[in-house]
Amino acid sequence: MNSFFARKYVVQGIFIVIILILLSRLFYIQVISDEYFLSAENNVIRRLPIYPARGVILDRNNKILTQNEPVYDLMLIPREVKPFDTLKFCELIGIDKKGFDKRFKKAKNYSPYKASIFEKQLSVQTYASFQEKLSEFPGFYVQKRTVRRYPDSIAAHFLGYIGEVNQKVIERSKGFYSQSDYHGITGIERSYEELLRGQRGVSNFMVDALNRPQGKYAEGKYDTVAVSGENLISSLDKDLQKFGEQLMQNKIGSIVAIEPATGEILSFVSSPTYDPNLMVGRQRGNNYMELLNDPYKPMFVRPIQAEYPPGSIFKLVNALIAQQYGLINENTVFSCPGGYRYGRKGFMGCTHVHGAVALRKSISESCNTYYGYAYSRMIDFAGMRPVNAFKRWRNSVSAFGVGSKLGIDLPGERNGLLPSDELYTKRFKSDRWGSAFTISLSIGQGELGITPLQMANIAAIVANRGFFYKPHLIKAIGENKIIKEEFVKKNDAGIKPQYFKTVIDGMSDVVNQPNGTAWYSKIVDIEMCGKTGTVQNPHGKDHSVFIAFAPRDNPKIAIAVVVENAGYGSTWSAPIASLMVEKYIKKSISRPQIYVDRILEANLLPGAAVKSKPKNKSVSDSIAAKQINTPKKDNVKNE
């Protein structure tokens, strides 16, 4: 009997031990070990994100500026990897053994059982040869996505570039982005990211232990479709942009061209520029560092980030404001003996003795003396304390879009600089100062800082006789061609239309009369109205500046050109602007080829010798060259 009970307890004990062993094993499998989790999650069902095609960016005539190109990310799940021919693997995807070890270690540190990118952006050609051998490399699979391609390699600063999101971007997106997603970093790609990016989808696949697809999971019941990003129609004219970048090759500066009637930017050139395709692909990091270390700063967006004293183009603003105040008119005459005397010993020189000068001539021949007197009237003889007159003048200047962001649809725009009365009161330790203390502002020098975009906007205001639309680069959004409301709002510059006629007469004379400072930039059959400027540069040779619009009636284009360290506005900026204007309006160039070659072949980079005489000149070309190379000097550099 006792023996029976003993055996009973032994058998029960055995069963209890077996049950405990089974429970322990079950606990190990479900809680501790990831072996079956990996099998279920990665060997049976693979959830692949479907990256949407980013929205295409077109020019104003529906020509492609940027498009999408398929690439393939090579994914890795470290715990699924089994021994394979590493050297053969490296050869197929174009890396070395050291690179393989580094990538594998990084993936393993991230997670032994979660997929991560082993190698980004395999080309179609690389993927085609690798795909045939994929089954030989367990633990690896390929994920398709698209990257940008720029067929004409232009407009890099306008378009911007995309790159992989970092942790901060992921956190700010509140779950939209995840690791390995791309987003716009600069340019239009960044400004319109939410429209361009689209919406990711998910595809669930069944795969076997050899990583071979076995079809859709649940017949695609749990899949979601990717939604492509919105297409954007930009305001840029592709042909004009390409021509502008050619003209600015080997030069530092900007071209900004605006359609005055809409505020649409026709050309946005920042020079030196770079091929936007350099910011795509597996060499992107190396290319970025080279561009970043380039002494000419090709990644600096000069049209909205460079600030210059405007020089004599600012005389247009002072001429209009002084008329608006009723302090001068078209018949107001000042005597120019070769400069303007102010205070006890102050003297602001002029390059010519102009004699008696009226408003129209003061613009066409760029007389500094005239604007010394005009500015003095606005500050010292305005019927109020000079400091208050200066405040009024400053408010009037700011209405032209000077000293604050215009709100272009690009990141990184700078305000420029429009000095305040507080600045001068602090500097002079009193608010009892007058025009003599700030006389450089009369001719666009001193503490003023204006971006090329703001210069072009001033030209657009004059072209429109007193108003402007916010300059912008995207004309319409999506299939419905939506236009942002802020881009159709008219902004008043605060000047009555009747005060523009004499100013525009003077601007026309600048280009179309022999005594004008930009006579050699005249365009046959097009009345272009412009103003030259030569901006003092304390760090080297002066900057060449020119603004203009054309035609005079119903203007189609307003433009600003800045060429750094190039000297007179009439010598370089004005010819570049005139070629751009003719190209846009006529769609061709009627000037002799030597005129164009002089610009195209010139190297104005600091330290470079200027090359402006092309080879194989005919006799007639030699005459043209003589005319082109002896422009009339504008009278700006006197401050």
Buried (B, 14 or more C-beta within 10 A) or exposed (E): EEEEEEEEEEEEEEEEEEEEEEEEEEEEEEEEEEEEEBEEBBBBBBBBBBBBBBBBBBBBEEBBBBBBBBBBBBBBBBBBBEEEEEEEBBEBBEBEEEEBEEBBEBBBEBEBBBBBBBBBBBBEEBBEEBEEEBEBBBBBBBBBBBBBBBEBBBBBBBBBBBBBBEEEBBEEEEEBBEEBBBBBBBBBBBBBBEBBBBEBBEBBBBBEEEBEEEEBBEEEEEBBEBBBBBBBBBBBBBBBBBBBBBBBBBBBBBBBBBBBBBBBBBBBBBBBBBBBBBBBBBEBEEBBEEBEEEEBBBBBBBBBBBBBBBBBBBBBBBBBBBBBBEBBEBEBBBEBEBBBEBEEEEEBEBBBEBEEBBBBBBBBBBBBBBBBBBBBBBBEEBEEEBBBBBBBBBEBBBBBBBBEBBBBBBBBBBBBBBBBBEEBBEEEEEBEBBBBBBBBBBBBBBBBBBBBBBBBBBBBBBBBBBBBBBBBBBBBBEEEEEBEEEBEEEBEBBBEEEBBEBBBBBBBBBBBBEEBBBBBBBBEEBBBBBBBBBBBBEEEEBBBBBBBBBBBEEBBBBBBBBBBBBBBBBBBBBBBBBBBBBBBBEEEBEBBBBBBBBBBBBEBBEEEEBBBBBEEBEEEBEEBBEEBEEBBBBBBBBB
